[in-house]
Amino acid sequence: MSALSADDKGAEAVETGAGVTPRHVAIIMDGNGRWAKKKGLPRVAGHRQGAEAVRKTLRAAVEAGVECLTLYAFSSENWRRSEEEVSDLKGLMRYYLERELDELEREGVRLSFIGNPSRFGEELWGKLQAASERTAKNDKLHLVVALSYGSRDEIVGAARKLAQEVAAGKRDPNSIDEASFDLALQSHHLPELDLLIRTSGEVRLSNFLLWQAAYAELLFLDMYWPDFDEAAFHDAIAAYGRRQRRFGGR
């Protein structure tokens, strides 16, 4: 199943073919809990193995020459999960930051966030901000982590921002178009989304990058996220390269 996406914001749409590397890849990392259940392990074991899959994916993205990688780590709906699981996920984030930050530095990975990460509390949010600031000048790969993120909320926020500008007399409502709306989104500084991958066999976007995915290629995989590795990532890039992207032109 696929949709289509422009390679550069504001650029004329063109076809792509074999050997083309997407600038911006996003992944819905789904299936940690089911992976653990299948193996008779607690859910937190699935999340830990999922963190290992993130490490492998980062390495593969750097090797492939991907410019930006956006990972759906925690949705705004995930707050409905049990207090114990949310606490485990917070602990895993702290552990990952402490263990992997030096490696991100060495690999030239820039780390940033979209969503509402401040909901995780002042202490953890402070660590996340510090990690983002420390890696801000890295330019080999931009890793964007969506935390407490919901695409509908992002879209509503952009609409509210533009409405406030109109109400304040700072904007003519007739000036609002796709480009100005895009600039009001949290993702305005990112390249156009080229490829969106979801693991676990589910075939839906689950409130992730709904605006950004309008013309992205979509790839749904049957494997659970903890089983995703470098080979799986390179296979996804190869599948993207085989697709012809016509952007609705013909």
PyMOL commands that set and color helices and strands:
alter all, ss='L'
color gray80, all
select helices_A, chain A and resi 32-38+43-64+76-80+83-106+117-120+122-134+151-167+173-175+178-183+212-215+225-227+230-242
alter helices_A, ss='H'
color red, helices_A
select strands_A, chain A and resi 24-28+68-75+109-115+141-149+195-198+217-220
alter strands_A, ss='S'
color yellow, strands_A
deselect
rebuild
show_as cartoon
